[in-house]
């Protein structure tokens, strides 16, 4: 990991899932399978990141339309409320140790977040995790801006909105594809595989 040099960064930008908030997709499958009376593994095999999923994350379709698509692709007759319950079960808490890291960093640098997400999840995590999310000056949501990582336009939008050069922004994400996309648009980026990656980068920055 190439660690940033002190004073090389003006802004810290964080992904949410598996960087700030822990997520467990198995919990979604288990919940839906419980309602549907089938095996979670069967649903997991049928679930794909298709156009419906991406359109949900860019605000082109609403929750009801997304759930309607899932009824077809998964072959289960859940209600919207049951789909929502399972969909929000993906969040399993804060990533261990992230809260104090953000609190400390926020004393020295402005913090922002950028997440590929959807209206249902935004409504849930904005309330359930308001404390840890309060460290961010702004959270850029794919479903609000109509753009998602790793598309170049998504990073360009966020950089412009933050208002500092891309090269002065350090981005943390757990997805290798999203890290590559960020670097291609000039951002400094850390691939997060554990909280140690975040801690080491912040230590190198002396924040």
N, C-alpha and C positions, 0 to 999 in steps of 0.2 A: 504494500500500500504506500503510495506516494503521499507523505504527510505535508500539509500546508506549512509555510513558514510564518512566523509571527508577523503581524501587520500586513499580511498578504490578502486579507479578506475583510470586506465591509459588512457583509450580510450572510446569515446562515439560513439555509432553506432545507426543510425537512419533509420527506414523504411521511405519511401517517401510518399506513398498515405495515406492521412488522418493524417499524422504526420507533414510532411513538405509542401506537396502540397494537396490542397483540391480537392476532386473528387466527381462527381455527376453522378451516373450511369443513372439516369432518363434523363439527357441531351442527353446521347447516344441514348436511346430508342426514345426520342422525335424527334431527328434529323433523324434517320432512318425511323421512322414512317411517317414523313413529306415527305420524298422522295418516300416511298412505298405506301402512301395513305391508311394507316391503323391506328389502335389505338396503342399508345405506350404500353398499358397494354398487348395487345395481343403478342407483341414482347417480352416483359419482361417475360411472362409466358413460352415462347418457348426457351429463352436463358438459357443455362446451362453451367457450368464449366465442360466441357468434355475433352476427350483426346486431341482434336484439340486445345482447349484453353491452356492446359498445355504444349503441344508440341510447341505452339507458344511462350510461356513464357520461354522455355528452348532452343530456337533456333533450334529446330528440323524441323520446317516448317517455311516458310517465310510469309510475309503479304498476298501475293496473294493467297496462299494455305489456309490460315486462312479465308480469305474473301469468298473463294469458298465454304468452309465448312459452313459458315454462310448462304450463299444463300440456301443451302440444309436444314439446321436445322431451319432457320427462315421462309423459303418459300417466300423470297422476291428477286426481280431481280435487286438489286442495282449494279452500277458499282463499281470497286475498289476505284475510287476517292470518290464516295458517301459514301462507307463504311468507308474510311479513315477519311473523314470529321467528320462523326458522332463519330467514335472511339476516335478521339482526342478531341471531345467536352466534354469528361469526366473530363478534367481539368478545374476547375473553379477559380483558383488563388492560392495564398499562404495561408496556414493556418494562421488565424489572430494571430499576435504576435510572430510567430516562428522566423522571421528574426532577430529581436534584441536578442532573446534568443541564437540563433546559433552564432551570431556575438560575443556576450559576452563569450560564452563557448569556442569558438575557440581561444580566447586569453590565455586560461589556459590549454586546453587539445586538442589533435588531434581529429578531427571529421571525421567519415566515414558514408557512407550510404549503405543500402542493400535492394534492391527492387525486388519483383516479377514483371517483366514487359516484354515488347515485343519490337521488333525493331521499329514499328511504333510510339509507345509512347516515346521511347528513343529519336528518332529523333525530336519529337515535344517538349518534356519538356527540353531537353538539350539546346535548343535555346530560348524557351519562358521564361524559369525560370533560365537562366544562372546566374543571380545575386545571388539569394539565394543558388543555388547549388554550387556556388563558395566557400562556407565555408568548403566544404568537400574535404579532401585530396584525397580520391578515392571513387567512387561509384560502388559498386558491383551489377551487373545486372544479373538477372537469365538467360536472353536470351544470355548473353555473356559467363557466366561460365557453362551453361548447367545444372544448379541445382537450385531448387526453395525451398523456405520455405514451410512447416516446416520440410522438410527432413533433417535428421541428417547430411548427407554428405554436404549439403549446408552450414550449420553453421561451420562445420569443415574446409571447404575450406576457408571461410572468416576469421576465427580465424588464420589459418596458414598464410594467405596472410598478415594480419595485423601484425602478429609477436609478439603478447603478449599473456600471458595465458588467456584462456576464462574467468576465474574468475575475471580478471581485466578489462573486457569489460562490459560496461553498454549499454544494447540494449533497444530501444524504438520502440514499434509496436502497432498498433491499433487492431490487431487480437489476440484473446486469444489463438488460436491454434499455432500461430507463437511464442507467448511468452512461451508457454509450451515447444515447440520444442527447443527454445533457452536455457531454463533452464535445459532441459534434457542433453544438451551438455556442461553444466557448466557455461554458461553466466549468469550474473546478468541481470534482465529484468524488465522493467516497462510497464505495460499495459496502453496505452494512450487512455483515453476516452475524454480528453479535453486538451487544452494547459496548464491548471493548473497542470496536472500530470507531464508534462515536467518541468515546472517552479519550482515545489516543489522539484523534484529530483535534479535539478541543484543547488537550494538553499541549500539543504542538503549537497551537495558536496562542497559547498562554491566556486562555479565557476560562 
